[in-house]
Amino acid sequence: ANEFLLDVFENILHNAIKYNRNETIAIQINVLREEINKKKFIKLELMDNGIGIFDENKESI
């Protein structure tokens, strides 16, 4: 699982840089603790100021 997560984060950060047309690249990562039905989770939110994902591609991701 660690290798898989590493690949996921690497791809997300790579795409945040590759698909950014701004002079300055901004990447924000939030790590939140959540509890749902007495089960504990970690929620990761990753945001950048890139061009985003086209609506027609969102369902396939």
C-alpha positions in Angstrom: 0.0 0.0 0.0 2.9 2.4 0.7 4.2 2.1 -2.8 0.7 2.7 -4.2 0.2 5.8 -2.1 3.6 7.1 -3.1 2.7 6.7 -6.8 -0.7 8.4 -6.3 0.9 11.4 -4.6 3.7 11.6 -7.1 1.1 11.6 -10.0 -1.0 14.3 -8.4 1.9 16.6 -7.7 3.4 16.0 -11.2 0.0 16.9 -12.8 -0.4 20.0 -10.6 2.9 21.2 -12.0 2.5 20.0 -15.6 -1.0 21.4 -16.1 -0.4 24.8 -14.7 -0.1 27.9 -16.8 0.6 30.3 -13.9 3.9 32.0 -13.2 3.7 30.8 -9.6 2.5 27.3 -8.8 0.5 26.9 -5.6 -0.2 23.5 -4.1 -2.2 23.2 -0.8 -2.4 19.9 1.1 -4.8 19.6 4.0 -4.7 16.5 6.3 -7.9 16.1 8.4 -9.0 13.5 10.9 -12.6 12.3 10.6 -14.8 9.8 12.4 -17.7 8.2 10.5 -19.9 5.6 12.3 -17.2 5.3 15.0 -14.5 4.5 12.5 -11.5 6.8 12.2 -10.3 8.1 8.9 -7.7 10.5 7.5 -9.0 12.8 4.8 -6.5 14.3 2.4 -7.4 17.4 0.4 -5.1 18.5 -2.4 -5.7 21.7 -4.3 -3.6 23.6 -6.8 -4.1 26.6 -9.1 -3.7 24.7 -12.3 -6.2 24.5 -15.2 -8.3 21.8 -13.5 -9.9 18.7 -14.9 -12.3 19.1 -17.9 -15.9 18.2 -17.0 -16.0 15.4 -19.6 -13.0 13.7 -18.0 -14.2 13.8 -14.4 -16.3 10.7 -14.5 -13.4 8.5 -15.7 -11.1 9.5 -12.8 
